[in-house]
């Protein structure tokens, strides 16, 4: 009988480092075969963790957020679109309206789309721009926008294909915030000062070729192709086939179908925990493997089913197979501290996938809950009863009072409020850079090559803990 190990059972053995400072360590990696990231952190597709606010924050820091699938397809598509619209080098096909609308109608469009300006087109030609300044002191919202818009004759435009440096110069020279782009007189795009500022403020953000933030979306096994088609159309860069037990005939069939219909889109498949599963899913076409059967603090799979593999061993086993195919491995769950991320990477994972790290931050869905003077936010396992119940209520659009007959493999609880997620990310990345240094490596790849582990006893784990008393005590 084999011995299965968790992150608490091992330590990385320190080696001579070539780095002058831990800050020199490079943490760029891959999520899947063709999706590069600037930090190896991915927020989990959980209803209480990742919607558009979390996905935007993760991508801005260089990581990735996976929009959860526990709602309607329309809701998930809308979340993906919000991420893709948040930043770009050039806004292609910017929102435009005809000149026949009233101010009231135009304002409704702006509120619905979450924008502060609209381009006015007639017969495909740009004839003006309507911004919030145009109706700031307006009393009659029934007036036609053509009466108050800034006309084409007063607009500064540029040719489609202009580089950002030149666009920035024009915006500064004319003291304007928006630069419409034309091609043969037709409107093709828009560059804004807000987007340029965002690009410069987050230089390490994970972006696509158009400068938009990267975002992933999760799908289940029932409507894999149908849901994926809509999510990809909305701009999702990578799809995660998220199944509790992905080493199944049905999952393998879905992977093959996905790669048939969407050969140019990467598919991350999971969850698995064995070498055999890794080989079968890769040969079916998976571009990445997500590892973890039951290690999450809000998952009860191992208790309920008696099945699973301790996470450190699972990551090592899957990575051993995946490296022969050049397929990245994602370690999902079981990590309680930055040091566990270092151990996961050292064991062969290219990224760390987590809900618990990022739960309780400003960017997670839900309200801050006050209890006995402390602040909390909800954190629910995707297979918990509470998550299933809320999902059913959302789908039906009504309150469901009777108890649902569902199989439960998760729990729901409160976690401490943590503030902005960027602070959590910074702490984890600092820990990982330190881990890379201790491995005598310069980057993630060298860390995976150099990592050497030592198994420790429970006394060794206790020795690793901080034993000082808090000042408050």
N, C-alpha and C positions, 0 to 999 in steps of 0.2 A: 504494500500500500504506500503510495507516494505521500510526501509531506507538502502541504500547501501553506504558503507564507503570505502574510499581510505586510503593509508598509511598516507597521510597528515592529515587525520581527527582524528587520535588517537595517544596516547603515552603510553608506558609501564610505569606502576606505580612502582617506586623504592621500593625494599624490602631489609631487612637485609641480608647481604651476608656472607657466610661462608668462602669466599676466602680471603687470605692474599694479593693477588695480582691478577689483572685481567688476567695476563698472565697464571695463573693456570687453567683457564677455558678450558674445553675439547670440541673440535668442531667436533669430529668424528660423522658420521651419515650414512644413507643409501640413495642411489639414487632410487633403486628399492628393491624388497624383498630380493634379493641375491647379490646385488652389493654394498659393503661398500665403503665409501670414508673417507678420513682423514680431509677434509674440505668440507663444504656444498655448493660448488660453481661449476656451470656447464656452459660452454660457449655454446651459442645457435647455432643451425644448420642453420646459415645464410651465404650466399655466400661471404659476406664481413667481416665475423668474424672467422669461424672455418674451417680450413683445417689442414693438419698434424702439422704445426708449432705451432698453437694454442693448438691443442689437446695434443701435447707432453708437452708444457709448463704447461698446466692445470694439467695434470696427475702428473708431477714432483712435483708440489706444493701440491698434495693430492686431487685435484679435478678431473674433467672429461670434456672432449671436445666431442661434437657431430658433426661428419663430415656431412656437408650438402649434400643434394640430388639433388642440382640444377646443374647437369652436367650429363655426361654419366655414366652409371654403371661402366664402366672400369676406369674412373677417380676417382670415389668414392672408388672403391676397392683398387686402387693404393694408395690413401691417408691413408686408414686404414692400409695397409701393411707397409707403412713408419713409422707409429706410433709403430706398434708391433715389427718392426725390430730395433727400435731406442735403446732399452735397454732390456737385459734379463740376468738371472742367467747363463743359458746355451743356446747357439745358436744351436738349433736342426736342423738337416739336413742343415749344412752350405753350402754355395755356393761352388760347386766344378766343375772342368772342366777336360776333358781328356788331356793327354800329347801330343796329336797330334796338338794342336792349336799353332799358331805363337804368338810371343810377341804382335804384333799388335792386333790380335783377342782377346787375353786375356785382354789387356788394355781396349778394347771396352766393354768387359763384366764387368770389374771393374767400368768403368764410368757409365754404364747403371744401375748397381746394387747399386752404391754408396758405394763401399767397397774399402779397400786398400790392400786386399790380397785375394788369391784364393787357395783352397786346390786342389791338383792334385790327381785324382783317376784313377785307371786302374783295370778293372774287380772287382770293389767294394773295392779294397785295396788302402789305402793311400800310395802314392809313393813320395810325396813331397809337398812343399808349394811355391807359387809364390807371391812375395810382390813387392811393389813399389821400394824397394831398389834394386831388381834384375835387373831393367832396367833403373836405375837412369842415368847412363852415357852410355847407350847402343846406338849405332849408326845404327845398322842393326835390324830393327823391324820385319824383315821377318824370323829371326831365330826361331827355335822351342823352346818352353818354357822349354822342358826337358833339354836343354843345359845350361840354366841359373838358374833354380829353385834350392831351397835348398832341397837336396834329403832326403828320409825317414831316412837314416842312421844317419843324423845329426839333426833330429828333436827330441824334447822332447815331449813325449805324456803321457797321463794318462788314467786310466780306467774310462769308463762312469759311472756316479753315484758318483764321487768324490765330497766331500763337498767344499764349497767356501774357507774355512779357509786353507785347505790343498792345494787347487789350487793356492791360493795367495802365499803360501810359496814356491811352485815349481816355479811359475813365477818370484818371487823375487830371489830365489837361482840361477836360470840359466840366469837371466837378459833377459828374453824373454817377448814378448807382447801377444803371442797367444799360447794356449795350446789345441791341438787336443785331442779329447776323443775317445777311441776305445772300442769296445765290441766284444770279440772273433776275434780280428784282423780287424774288420770292423769299418769304420769311423761312429760315431754316433752323435758327437757334437763338439762344440768349446767353450772355455772360453777365453775371452780377458781381458787385463788389463783395457782397456777403459770402458768396461761394469762394472767391479768391482769398478772403480773410480766413475762411475755415480751412482751406487747403494749406495756407501758410501756418496756421495755428496748430494743426495736427499733421506735421510732415511725415509721421510714421504710420499714418492711418492705412488700413487695409482697403485698397481700392481696385476697381476694375479698370479696363483700358480707357473708359470714358471719365474716370475720376470719381465715379460714384462709389459709395461705401459698399463693401462686400456684405452679403447677407445670405444665410442658409435658411431652409425651411424643412420641416419634418413631415413625413407622410406615414400612414399605416399600411397594413398589408391588404386591406379590403378594397380601397379605391386608389391604389398607388399611381396608376397611369393617369387617370382622370384628374386627380388632384395635382399631380406633378406638372401636367400640361398647363394648367392655369397658373401655377406658381412660377414656372419658368417663363411664361408669357409676361408675368408681372415683373420679372427681373431677378428672380432668385438665382444665385450663382452656383449653388450646390444643393442637392437634395439629400436628406438623411432618412433612410428607411429605418424607422425606429420600432423595433419589435422586441418584446421581453425575451423571447427565445428565437433568435434569428436563424439558428441552424436547423432549418426545416425545409421540407420539399417545396412548400408554398412560397417561402421567402426566396429560395433559389430561383423558382419560376418567375417571381416578380422582378428579381434583379436582371434576369435575362430579357424579360419583356421591356424593362426600363431602358437597357442599353440598346435594344432594337429600335425603340421609338426616339430616344434622345441620346444618340451616340456621342454628342459633343458636350454633354453635361455630366459632371462628376457625380457619382453616387457613393455616399458613405453608408455602410450597412452595419447593423448591430441590433441587439447586443449578443456577443459570443464570449466564450472563455476557454476554448480548446484549440489545439493545433489542427484537428480535423475540420473544425468549423471554419478556421481561417483559410485552409486550402480550398474547401468547397465553395465558399463565397467569392474568393478571388477568381477561381476558375469560371464562376458564373458571370463575372464581369465587374465586381465591386472595385471601386477606385480608392477605398479606404475602409478600415475596419474599426468598429467601436467595441471596446472590451469592457465587460463588467456585468456579472450576474449576481445581483444582490448586495453590492458593497455600500450603497447609499444609506445615509442615516434615516431617510424616510421611505426605505424599501424593506419589505419583510419577506421577499422571495425565499431566502434561505430558511427562514423560520417556518413559513407556510408550506413550502414544497420539499424542504430538506435537500435542495439542490443548489449547486454553485461551485465556484472555485475561488479561494482567497485571491484577492485582487493582484497582489504583487506577482504571484506565480502565474495567474492568468495572462497578465501583460507580457511577461517573459516568454511564455509558451507561444502566444499568438505572434509576437514580434519575431520570434525565431523563424517562423514560416514566412511571414510577410516580407521580411528583408530580401528573401530570395526572388521575390516578384517585384521588388521596389515599390511596395504598397505601404503607405503610412498607416500607423496604428494610433488610435485615440483612446486614452485611458479614461474611462467614464466611472467616476465615483470612488469612494473609499479614501479620499484625501482630506485630511483635517488641518494641515498646516503647509506652508510653503515648502518645507523639507520633503513632504510627500510628493510634491510635483517634481522635485529634483530626482527622487527615487524612481518615479514613473518614467521620466525621460531617460534616466540611466538604464532602466530595464528594457528600453527599446521603443517607448511611445514617442510619437512626434508632437502630440498635443495632449492637453489635459482638459477634459470635458466635465463641467461641474455645475451643480445647482446650488449646493450648500455654501460654496465660497461666496457666491454673488447674491444669495437670498438675503432679504432684509435691507437692501440698499435703496437709495432714492429712486433708481431706475426700474425697480421691480413693480409689477402691477399691484394695486391695492393700497389701502390707507395705513398710516401709522396708528398703532393701537397703544393706548396708555393703560398700564396696569401697575398699581402700587408705586407710582412715580417713575416707572421705567417705560421705555419705548420699545415696541415690537412690531414686526410685520409677519403675516402668515406665510408659511412654507409648507406646501402640500406635495406629497408624492403623487405622481401621475396616476398610479394605480390605487390610490387611497379611496375610501368610500366618499369622503367629502368632495374630492375632485370629480368622481363619477356623478355624484348628485348634482353638483353645480353645472356640469356639462349637460346633463339631461334637462335641467331647467332652462339653460340657454338655448338648447335645440328646440324645446317645446314653446319657449316664450312665456311660460307660466310657472308659478310656484308648485313644486311637486312635494306634497305633504307625506305621501306614503313612502315607506322604506323600500329602496330598490333592491332587487335580487341580483347582486353583482358579485363577482369574485374579487376579493380584495388582496393586494400584495403591497400595500403601502400605508403610511400614516400621515396625519396632518398635525402640525404643531406651530408654535410661535418661536421666532428667532429674534435675537437682539437687533435693533435698528442700527445700521452701520454707517449711514451717511452716503456720500457719493461713491459710486462703484470704482471710479478711477483710483481712489486711495487704496482700495482693496487690491486692485490690479497692480499698482506700484509696489506694494508690499510683497506680493507673490513673485513678481519679476525680480525684485532685489534678492529674494531668497534663492531663486533659480540661478541667477548670475553667480551668487556665492557658491552654489553647488557645482556649477561648471568649473569655477576656479579650483575648488577642492578636488575635482576629478583630474586636474592637470590638463584641462581642455581650454579651447578658445571659443567653441561654439557648441550648438546642440549635437551636430554630427560627431564631433570629436568626443563629446561627453559619452555618447552611446558606444563609441569604440573603446574608450578608456575605463568606463565604469567597472568597478570591482566591488562586490558586496561582501559583508560579513554578517552571518546570522547571529542574533543576540538573544539573550535570555530575558525573562520578565524583569530580572534585576537590572539588566543592561538598559532596558527601556525606562525603568524608573530612574536610573542614573542620568538618563538623557533629559529628564524633565527639569524645569526650573523649580527650585525648592525654597526660594526666598518668600518672605511674607510681604503682602501688599501693604502699601503705605496706609491705606484706608483701614487696615486691621490694627 
